[in-house]
Amino acid sequence: MKEIKTENAVGYVLCHDITQIIKDEKKGVLFKKGHIVEEEDIPLLLSVGKEHLYVWEKQEGILHENEAAEILYRICADSHMHGSDIKEGKIELIADCDGLLKIRRDALVAVNSLGEMMIASRHGDFPVKKGDKIAGTRIIPLVIEKEKMDRAVEAAGNEPVFSLLPFHTKKAAIVTTGSEVQKGLIKDTFTPVLKEKLFEYNVQVIGQTLPGDDRQTITSDILHFIEEGADLILCSGGMSVDPDDRTPGAIKDTGADIVTYGAPVLPGAMLLLAYYHKDGKTIPVIGLPGCVMYARRTVFDLIFPRIMADDPICAEEICAYGEGGLCLNCDVCTFPVCGFGK
């Protein structure tokens, strides 16, 4: 830190706040600590009686907070996001497209564990929209040793801490099980709910069948839609343990690889997730429990954004949904109360 005449301070960094007081109008900060003095700032500084300033003196091996924030931004962002203007040593990451946020959590923890710096973000594996704030980065002090920022780069590794997987255009088919629906004994109230969720992601529904509870017919319908070019098969209902609930067995009979039958999420414990492989293409086949029809948020809302981003889901990840997997379907749905979100 050194003292300098205000007229000579252009390009220097303030080491203290500059307060402006205007009687009956204002008392507040005119320029904050860390502000880089510009030519147009000089008259304002002189007007509040600041003929001399304490400024940060550049030292070898020492970085200003803005320089450090740039480094944190570079280790965080991928090509589908951009940084905000630096403000008080902080840079925010902004999404350039709709997509699924992925976080290298080990890298995030490693950098935040170094001290004197921080990266804060929204939850990973959830959807974001173009223009959404993804994360914010900054160092805690005004200046920091370059060696510490080098350690942050090393701790983060070679890949960005955050990545955004764009959503893909998909064609979906719906296989609505249940003899009561097939025979018209009850109204199909499941499909309208599904279509509403699909339309949020611009999914085209190419067909729907009503196979009742016949296991072979359910299997045949799934395979037929795959041949017709469906990218996603949704089987609604028939997921419980009653004798007439044939959907899990029918999905298995297609030859699809079953990832899980059951999930530690309420509502949605009877979810079945499978992947069918054909000609180098992977097609998710999902057995949806009845709760998707009536509950505002369910396990389907957890996995569907990942399906739309072609982000493979393994059994271990399904098990991890147990933490935050209790949704109260309350009026206010926010992070991190229940882990779902609107």
C-alpha positions as a Python dict, from the first residue, in 0.01 Angstrom:
ca = {
    (1, 'M'): (0, 0, 0),
    (2, 'K'): (129, 346, -82),
    (3, 'E'): (8, 707, -77),
    (4, 'I'): (-34, 879, -411),
    (5, 'K'): (-169, 1213, -538),
    (6, 'T'): (-520, 1171, -669),
    (7, 'E'): (-433, 1325, -1007),
    (8, 'N'): (-175, 1048, -1056),
    (9, 'A'): (-400, 761, -945),
    (10, 'V'): (-546, 655, -1279),
    (11, 'G'): (-502, 278, -1318),
    (12, 'Y'): (-430, 221, -951),
    (13, 'V'): (-643, 12, -716),
    (14, 'L'): (-800, 170, -409),
    (15, 'C'): (-709, 14, -76),
    (16, 'H'): (-1005, 166, 108),
    (17, 'D'): (-1362, 280, 57),
    (18, 'I'): (-1424, 641, -44),
    (19, 'T'): (-1728, 793, 129),
    (20, 'Q'): (-1942, 1069, -18),
    (21, 'I'): (-2163, 1287, 205),
    (22, 'I'): (-2416, 1531, 59),
    (23, 'K'): (-2623, 1707, 325),
    (24, 'D'): (-2984, 1589, 334),
    (25, 'E'): (-2925, 1378, 24),
    (26, 'K'): (-2666, 1106, 60),
    (27, 'K'): (-2413, 939, 280),
    (28, 'G'): (-2258, 631, 127),
    (29, 'V'): (-1973, 472, -57),
    (30, 'L'): (-1864, 659, -368),
    (31, 'F'): (-1596, 405, -464),
    (32, 'K'): (-1538, 74, -294),
    (33, 'K'): (-1212, -82, -191),
    (34, 'G'): (-1063, -258, -490),
    (35, 'H'): (-1198, -6, -742),
    (36, 'I'): (-957, 70, -1027),
    (37, 'V'): (-937, 446, -1064),
    (38, 'E'): (-1031, 583, -1406),
    (39, 'E'): (-979, 928, -1559),
    (40, 'E'): (-1342, 1031, -1507),
    (41, 'D'): (-1317, 940, -1136),
    (42, 'I'): (-1062, 1212, -1058),
    (43, 'P'): (-1306, 1509, -1038),
    (44, 'L'): (-1539, 1309, -813),
    (45, 'L'): (-1255, 1213, -581),
    (46, 'L'): (-1135, 1570, -559),
    (47, 'S'): (-1492, 1688, -495),
    (48, 'V'): (-1507, 1482, -174),
    (49, 'G'): (-1174, 1621, -57),
    (50, 'K'): (-952, 1330, -156),
    (51, 'E'): (-634, 1492, -280),
    (52, 'H'): (-434, 1184, -182),
    (53, 'L'): (-525, 815, -191),
    (54, 'Y'): (-394, 490, -54),
    (55, 'V'): (-353, 255, -347),
    (56, 'W'): (-237, -99, -391),
    (57, 'E'): (119, -124, -512),
    (58, 'K'): (182, -406, -758),
    (59, 'Q'): (417, -662, -611),
    (60, 'E'): (583, -958, -774),
    (61, 'G'): (390, -1276, -697),
    (62, 'I'): (84, -1095, -561),
    (63, 'L'): (-247, -1081, -750),
    (64, 'H'): (-531, -834, -715),
    (65, 'E'): (-877, -980, -645),
    (66, 'N'): (-988, -909, -1002),
    (67, 'E'): (-693, -1099, -1146),
    (68, 'A'): (-762, -1389, -911),
    (69, 'A'): (-1131, -1391, -1004),
    (70, 'E'): (-1033, -1427, -1369),
    (71, 'I'): (-832, -1737, -1282),
    (72, 'L'): (-1122, -1890, -1090),
    (73, 'Y'): (-1353, -1818, -1383),
    (74, 'R'): (-1118, -1992, -1628),
    (75, 'I'): (-1105, -2311, -1422),
    (76, 'C'): (-1485, -2313, -1380),
    (77, 'A'): (-1647, -2234, -1715),
    (78, 'D'): (-1701, -2450, -2022),
    (79, 'S'): (-1791, -2335, -2374),
    (80, 'H'): (-2166, -2313, -2300),
    (81, 'M'): (-2137, -2031, -2047),
    (82, 'H'): (-1980, -1688, -2019),
    (83, 'G'): (-1863, -1464, -1740),
    (84, 'S'): (-2017, -1143, -1613),
    (85, 'D'): (-1820, -823, -1576),
    (86, 'I'): (-1593, -829, -1273),
    (87, 'K'): (-1749, -648, -980),
    (88, 'E'): (-1562, -619, -650),
    (89, 'G'): (-1350, -919, -740),
    (90, 'K'): (-1650, -1139, -829),
    (91, 'I'): (-1733, -1304, -1161),
    (92, 'E'): (-2060, -1487, -1221),
    (93, 'L'): (-2104, -1770, -1472),
    (94, 'I'): (-2404, -1723, -1703),
    (95, 'A'): (-2565, -1999, -1911),
    (96, 'D'): (-2554, -1950, -2289),
    (97, 'C'): (-2821, -2214, -2358),
    (98, 'D'): (-3085, -2429, -2194),
    (99, 'G'): (-2929, -2742, -2056),
    (100, 'L'): (-2832, -2968, -1768),
    (101, 'L'): (-2574, -2840, -1520),
    (102, 'K'): (-2299, -3088, -1439),
    (103, 'I'): (-2051, -3029, -1159),
    (104, 'R'): (-1720, -3200, -1091),
    (105, 'R'): (-1790, -3205, -722),
    (106, 'D'): (-1447, -3334, -621),
    (107, 'A'): (-1285, -3038, -799),
    (108, 'L'): (-1531, -2792, -644),
    (109, 'V'): (-1455, -2919, -294),
    (110, 'A'): (-1081, -2923, -363),
    (111, 'V'): (-1071, -2556, -464),
    (112, 'N'): (-1301, -2440, -184),
    (113, 'S'): (-1086, -2629, 66),
    (114, 'L'): (-779, -2420, -16),
    (115, 'G'): (-906, -2118, 176),
    (116, 'E'): (-907, -1746, 81),
    (117, 'M'): (-1114, -1824, -229),
    (118, 'M'): (-1459, -1955, -303),
    (119, 'I'): (-1681, -2095, -575),
    (120, 'A'): (-2055, -2103, -505),
    (121, 'S'): (-2304, -2264, -743),
    (122, 'R'): (-2657, -2391, -781),
    (123, 'H'): (-2723, -2765, -755),
    (124, 'G'): (-2581, -2991, -1020),
    (125, 'D'): (-2785, -3237, -1231),
    (126, 'F'): (-3066, -2984, -1256),
    (127, 'P'): (-3186, -2786, -1558),
    (128, 'V'): (-3090, -2426, -1622),
    (129, 'K'): (-3218, -2182, -1881),
    (130, 'K'): (-3024, -1950, -2105),
    (131, 'G'): (-2931, -1643, -1904),
    (132, 'D'): (-2948, -1816, -1566),
    (133, 'K'): (-2669, -1759, -1315),
    (134, 'I'): (-2481, -2083, -1263),
    (135, 'A'): (-2210, -1989, -1014),
    (136, 'G'): (-2009, -1706, -864),
    (137, 'T'): (-1636, -1692, -790),
    (138, 'R'): (-1416, -1462, -586),
    (139, 'I'): (-1123, -1452, -348),
    (140, 'I'): (-1186, -1339, 9),
    (141, 'P'): (-902, -1084, 62),
    (142, 'L'): (-823, -790, -165),
    (143, 'V'): (-499, -952, -280),
    (144, 'I'): (-367, -1306, -283),
    (145, 'E'): (-40, -1484, -354),
    (146, 'K'): (-6, -1612, -711),
    (147, 'E'): (119, -1941, -568),
    (148, 'K'): (-219, -2000, -404),
    (149, 'M'): (-402, -1943, -730),
    (150, 'D'): (-161, -2184, -901),
    (151, 'R'): (-265, -2442, -641),
    (152, 'A'): (-630, -2376, -725),
    (153, 'V'): (-563, -2442, -1094),
    (154, 'E'): (-386, -2766, -1002),
    (155, 'A'): (-663, -2874, -763),
    (156, 'A'): (-931, -2815, -1027),
    (157, 'G'): (-763, -3039, -1283),
    (158, 'N'): (-770, -3019, -1660),
    (159, 'E'): (-1148, -3008, -1713),
    (160, 'P'): (-1385, -2724, -1621),
    (161, 'V'): (-1548, -2750, -1280),
    (162, 'F'): (-1885, -2679, -1444),
    (163, 'S'): (-2025, -2799, -1773),
    (164, 'L'): (-2358, -2741, -1938),
    (165, 'L'): (-2505, -3024, -2146),
    (166, 'P'): (-2751, -2880, -2400),
    (167, 'F'): (-3090, -3045, -2423),
    (168, 'H'): (-3162, -3247, -2737),
    (169, 'T'): (-3468, -3268, -2956),
    (170, 'K'): (-3638, -3603, -2894),
    (171, 'K'): (-3934, -3807, -3012),
    (172, 'A'): (-4124, -3991, -2740),
    (173, 'A'): (-4384, -4267, -2738),
    (174, 'I'): (-4629, -4339, -2456),
    (175, 'V'): (-4742, -4689, -2363),
    (176, 'T'): (-5040, -4650, -2132),
    (177, 'T'): (-5100, -4973, -1941),
    (178, 'G'): (-5402, -5083, -1742),
    (179, 'S'): (-5711, -5273, -1856),
    (180, 'E'): (-5934, -5015, -1689),
    (181, 'V'): (-5799, -4750, -1929),
    (182, 'Q'): (-5800, -4984, -2229),
    (183, 'K'): (-6166, -5072, -2172),
    (184, 'G'): (-6270, -4714, -2109),
    (185, 'L'): (-6377, -4781, -1753),
    (186, 'I'): (-6181, -4476, -1636),
    (187, 'K'): (-6050, -4169, -1812),
    (188, 'D'): (-5680, -4158, -1901),
    (189, 'T'): (-5560, -3875, -1678),
    (190, 'F'): (-5195, -3985, -1689),
    (191, 'T'): (-5118, -3894, -2051),
    (192, 'P'): (-5215, -3524, -2028),
    (193, 'V'): (-4976, -3483, -1734),
    (194, 'L'): (-4696, -3655, -1924),
    (195, 'K'): (-4752, -3448, -2235),
    (196, 'E'): (-4738, -3127, -2034),
    (197, 'K'): (-4400, -3228, -1892),
    (198, 'L'): (-4275, -3338, -2234),
    (199, 'F'): (-4380, -3013, -2397),
    (200, 'E'): (-4168, -2819, -2148),
    (201, 'Y'): (-3870, -2972, -2329),
    (202, 'N'): (-4019, -2953, -2680),
    (203, 'V'): (-4050, -3331, -2704),
    (204, 'Q'): (-4258, -3461, -2995),
    (205, 'V'): (-4501, -3740, -2904),
    (206, 'I'): (-4510, -3975, -3202),
    (207, 'G'): (-4768, -4218, -3068),
    (208, 'Q'): (-4956, -4379, -2783),
    (209, 'T'): (-5094, -4728, -2730),
    (210, 'L'): (-5331, -4883, -2477),
    (211, 'P'): (-5213, -5243, -2437),
    (212, 'G'): (-5402, -5311, -2117),
    (213, 'D'): (-5223, -5546, -1880),
    (214, 'D'): (-5102, -5799, -2135),
    (215, 'R'): (-4729, -5841, -2085),
    (216, 'Q'): (-4651, -5953, -2438),
    (217, 'T'): (-4849, -5668, -2592),
    (218, 'I'): (-4670, -5412, -2375),
    (219, 'T'): (-4336, -5555, -2487),
    (220, 'S'): (-4446, -5557, -2850),
    (221, 'D'): (-4564, -5195, -2833),
    (222, 'I'): (-4232, -5080, -2687),
    (223, 'L'): (-4033, -5256, -2957),
    (224, 'H'): (-4268, -5124, -3227),
    (225, 'F'): (-4211, -4764, -3119),
    (226, 'I'): (-3836, -4820, -3114),
    (227, 'E'): (-3855, -4943, -3473),
    (228, 'E'): (-4059, -4632, -3557),
    (229, 'G'): (-3772, -4411, -3439),
    (230, 'A'): (-3871, -4317, -3086),
    (231, 'D'): (-3585, -4172, -2880),
    (232, 'L'): (-3769, -4228, -2552),
    (233, 'I'): (-4037, -4471, -2433),
    (234, 'L'): (-4259, -4384, -2138),
    (235, 'C'): (-4471, -4661, -1985),
    (236, 'S'): (-4734, -4519, -1754),
    (237, 'G'): (-4874, -4732, -1474),
    (238, 'G'): (-4857, -5098, -1385),
    (239, 'M'): (-4545, -5052, -1173),
    (240, 'S'): (-4661, -5195, -840),
    (241, 'V'): (-4656, -5554, -712),
    (242, 'D'): (-5019, -5645, -788),
    (243, 'P'): (-5075, -5951, -1011),
    (244, 'D'): (-5200, -5728, -1295),
    (245, 'D'): (-4898, -5495, -1286),
    (246, 'R'): (-4701, -5631, -1581),
    (247, 'T'): (-4496, -5328, -1691),
    (248, 'P'): (-4162, -5416, -1523),
    (249, 'G'): (-4161, -5766, -1669),
    (250, 'A'): (-4265, -5636, -2012),
    (251, 'I'): (-3979, -5386, -2019),
    (252, 'K'): (-3736, -5659, -1916),
    (253, 'D'): (-3864, -5882, -2198),
    (254, 'T'): (-3760, -5621, -2458),
    (255, 'G'): (-3397, -5700, -2379),
    (256, 'A'): (-3333, -5354, -2240),
    (257, 'D'): (-3068, -5320, -1969),
    (258, 'I'): (-3243, -5252, -1639),
    (259, 'V'): (-3064, -4980, -1440),
    (260, 'T'): (-3303, -4989, -1147),
    (261, 'Y'): (-3646, -5100, -1044),
    (262, 'G'): (-3708, -4884, -740),
    (263, 'A'): (-3569, -4548, -628),
    (264, 'P'): (-3518, -4386, -285),
    (265, 'V'): (-3749, -4098, -377),
    (266, 'L'): (-4095, -4012, -248),
    (267, 'P'): (-4311, -3976, -446),
    (268, 'G'): (-4176, -4220, -702),
    (269, 'A'): (-4028, -4522, -526),
    (270, 'M'): (-4155, -4766, -793),
    (271, 'L'): (-3964, -4609, -1082),
    (272, 'L'): (-3807, -4838, -1341),
    (273, 'L'): (-3526, -4707, -1562),
    (274, 'A'): (-3382, -4909, -1847),
    (275, 'Y'): (-3177, -4848, -2162),
    (276, 'Y'): (-3241, -5025, -2492),
    (277, 'H'): (-2947, -5038, -2732),
    (278, 'K'): (-3005, -5047, -3106),
    (279, 'D'): (-2764, -4971, -3393),
    (280, 'G'): (-2536, -4764, -3171),
    (281, 'K'): (-2828, -4569, -3027),
    (282, 'T'): (-2931, -4577, -2660),
    (283, 'I'): (-3303, -4539, -2596),
    (284, 'P'): (-3430, -4483, -2240),
    (285, 'V'): (-3733, -4693, -2147),
    (286, 'I'): (-3899, -4565, -1830),
    (287, 'G'): (-4168, -4728, -1621),
    (288, 'L'): (-4349, -4449, -1439),
    (289, 'P'): (-4536, -4507, -1113),
    (290, 'G'): (-4885, -4367, -1069),
    (291, 'C'): (-4770, -4078, -850),
    (292, 'V'): (-4645, -3894, -1160),
    (293, 'M'): (-5012, -3855, -1253),
    (294, 'Y'): (-5113, -3660, -943),
    (295, 'A'): (-4808, -3534, -751),
    (296, 'R'): (-4660, -3202, -853),
    (297, 'R'): (-4300, -3321, -832),
    (298, 'T'): (-4177, -3680, -838),
    (299, 'V'): (-3873, -3887, -924),
    (300, 'F'): (-3954, -3827, -1291),
    (301, 'D'): (-3865, -3459, -1249),
    (302, 'L'): (-3524, -3562, -1117),
    (303, 'I'): (-3427, -3794, -1400),
    (304, 'F'): (-3604, -3638, -1698),
    (305, 'P'): (-3367, -3339, -1746),
    (306, 'R'): (-3078, -3586, -1751),
    (307, 'I'): (-3258, -3798, -2008),
    (308, 'M'): (-3307, -3491, -2229),
    (309, 'A'): (-2936, -3405, -2208),
    (310, 'D'): (-2829, -3764, -2289),
    (311, 'D'): (-2660, -3786, -1951),
    (312, 'P'): (-2641, -4158, -1860),
    (313, 'I'): (-2778, -4248, -1518),
    (314, 'C'): (-2632, -4540, -1325),
    (315, 'A'): (-2774, -4732, -1030),
    (316, 'E'): (-2532, -4569, -787),
    (317, 'E'): (-2659, -4225, -885),
    (318, 'I'): (-3019, -4337, -837),
    (319, 'C'): (-2927, -4449, -485),
    (320, 'A'): (-2776, -4107, -413),
    (321, 'Y'): (-3117, -3946, -473),
    (322, 'G'): (-3210, -4068, -124),
    (323, 'E'): (-3064, -3747, 20),
    (324, 'G'): (-3312, -3479, -80),
    (325, 'G'): (-3544, -3744, -216),
    (326, 'L'): (-3841, -3659, 4),
    (327, 'C'): (-4062, -3407, -173),
    (328, 'L'): (-4344, -3253, 29),
    (329, 'N'): (-4503, -3103, -284),
    (330, 'C'): (-4535, -2777, -97),
    (331, 'D'): (-4651, -2444, -234),
    (332, 'V'): (-4298, -2305, -231),
    (333, 'C'): (-4060, -2540, -408),
    (334, 'T'): (-3701, -2420, -378),
    (335, 'F'): (-3347, -2545, -327),
    (336, 'P'): (-3225, -2687, -98),
    (337, 'V'): (-3536, -2751, 109),
    (338, 'C'): (-3633, -3069, -70),
    (339, 'G'): (-3387, -3090, -359),
    (340, 'F'): (-3644, -3062, -636),
    (341, 'G'): (-3723, -2707, -744),
    (342, 'K'): (-3972, -2570, -991),
}
